[in-house]
Amino acid sequence: MGDQPILRINGLTKRFNDFTALHSIDLNVSEGEFLTIVGPSGSGKTTLIRLLVGIDEPSDGSIWLRDRRIDEVPANKRPTCMVFQSLALFPHRTVGQNIEFPLKLRKVPPADRRARALELLDLLRLPRDYYGKRIDQCSGGERQRVALARALAFDPEILFFDEPLSALDYRLRKTLEKELKDLHRRTGKTFIYITHSLEEAMVMSDRIAIMRAGRFEQIAPAEQIYAKPVSRFVAGFMGEVNLFDMTAGQVPGVTLSPHAQSRFAGQSGTLMIRPESLSILPPSGTADICFTAVIEAEYLLGSRMQYTLRRAGGGTVTVEVLREDAAQGGVGAEITLGCPADACHLIAEVPDAA
Amino acid sequence: MQRDRQLGLFYALPLGGFLALAFLAPILLVAAFSTMPPKVFSLAHLPDFSAYYTVLTQGYWKSVVWSLGMALAATAILFVICWPLAYGMAKVLGRFSLVLTICVVMTLFVSENIRLFGWVLTLMKGGLIEGYLRHWTGAGFDGLLYNVPVIVFGLVYVYLPFMLFPLAQGIAMVPDDTRQAAFDLGATRWQVLREVELPLAMPGILVGSLLTFVLSAGAIAESKLLGGQAVIVIADEVETAFTYGQNWPLGAALAMVLIAIVGGIAIWGIGRADLDSMMARK
């Protein structure tokens, strides 16, 4: 990864009549980075990518590609390119013609175009005889690859993705996520990816930017987003999470060890514990953070068990343990749960004031 | 599958019967008339192709060329005029396109002849345009009627809805994403039009062009009312042969030639248009 950012965004704002979709966004993206922007629908992520690609114009702010300001440059003059959610392949052209489209526009001789298209088919692990196939003869996953090949034929400085996997079934999506990450490594290009699935983001990205209501909530490496979210919103975005309201170093109904007490002394906020950080304690066992709860439901997740429990102090808790550590007694049983102080994370955000 | 096919055939029977009676039978009758020997008013005879010989030798081809030429010109002009308008209706105007649709359709409520007479009053010497011009400036001219361009203008005016609506339908079939993707991949406005919009809107373009071309090729009122005797179109020749000429075989032969040419073009065009995709999508 280079030191100079390839893309810089300063105070980018987009207003639609009286609705502000983006509130003065700032972002730096490094050369060769895989950045994923994650947010629920309506958070402004698609609006942002359309500004970055040049399909829409910002109301305010600037976009810089290295030393060049590009927010005034129309999309067809920008050295960036996007894979659309719908893929937007040309149905009246063959696979080969689709891939060659950007080269044809640049007046590359037909023989060179064809050679490049075949190279890209190889790169994306599509058989070479797909060159002459019609788009409607390709499966969903193959179309993905054709759309990617077409974007790569353009040879963009930055490749944008607008949720291109969202329409595919789960297994194909998982395969393509890994392929995409692999492709990123092999091409060394800068990828900026948009999705509403944090799990998808976790698999692929170097860094993740969480978006909420037109602003970035947190921009950090995947590991940090998962372990040290800055807000309840980010914490709740991926999978199950247990949030406890902490006031002046105490959580009602939870016993803290001296170690935990000194660590959280006097602090207020939201204590986050991931379901897999909790373990079921033997009757006499203790931990830094300890509480009792009654099992309400249990789910078998293959190698792991998941429990939904009702805590003595009120509220539900989710726990995930290995199958061999399964709780004794099943639904209705009262068990003690514990976790080390280092496995939890205190979110500074004060619990919902309302 | 086999049963579905049989059922489909069964359901198509009533309409098939109606079409055979109301559409095919008259054409066959005209075909029979066209092979009737001259001056014998009877269908019971051996086929006689002298009427076709007359068509080929008596200079009727000029009328055919005029009709087809003017139809072609009208179709081309209509395509150029209607593309931006249809584009607006399909992509830009939103609710306002309904107003536009109503305005265009309303003109169809008034008979074609009456509307053309309106243009005659507007364009003739001493009419709306020339009359006022002379009144204000003192310099008059001969009026704008009785020439070929005014006939083409009449065709363009009368057949505009037949180009506009299929074209709007065709343009609506071009996904916004596809257009934007082409643009994003470096295409200019013209390249997007040529590489994406025109090919993807082709079913609409073909349907619109065929409708206007076929209707214009058989048009008669425009050349009669606006064109006077500037040129004689093929439909005029057919009418004359059947009425003043009392030469039914000749009129029928002329009609058959026109049907063959226009029908051939239409079948060729429809064969190229993917009508199924047009009906299924949007």
Interface residues (C-beta under 8 A of the other chain):
Chain A: V53 G54 I55 P74 A75 N76 K77 C81 M82 F84 Q85 S86 A88 L89 F90 P91 H92 F101 P102 L105 R106 R150 A151 F154
Chain B: P175 D177 T178 Q180 A181 A182 F183 D184 L185 G186 A187 T188 Q191 E195 V196 P199 L200 M202
